Amino acid sequence: MILDKKIGRVTQALNLVFEPEWKWKPKNNEIKAGIEYKFEFNYGIGISLGKGFTIGAEIRNPNVYENNSWANSALYAGPTLSWARHDFWINVTFMTQISGLRGMSPDRNLNLDEYERYQARVIFSYLL
């Protein structure tokens, strides 16, 4: 679900993601079924620079819930740059992991077992 609000040259967006994942694993000559829930919160804010360009920032919080517990979580943040015209939109984001909220190693505050330290994304859409 995406919620957004534009006020003048500033646009804010909140993206809520929920993804159930079913897993079947062999265990002791039986097939064990399990379910993992992934949920994510993304918040972005951008300011229009004109001529279709927007600069902004994004915060991302991916989470994993499995075996009746909150297993993994991390917090990312970074800058964004996008360009749009009437039939095309492209966005480039570079984020770094700020903190591991769950599942991190005791000797560091990042969750690098489940998530990357850095993320670079390119998202685009084209209307036919």
Buried (B, 14 or more C-beta within 10 A) or exposed (E): EEEEEEEEEEBBBEBEBEEEEEEEEEEEEEEEEEEBBBBBBBBBBBEBEEEBEBEBBBBBBBBBBBEEEEBBBBBBBBEBBBBBEEEEBBBBBBBEBBBBBBBBEEEEEBBBEBBBEEBEEEEEEEEE
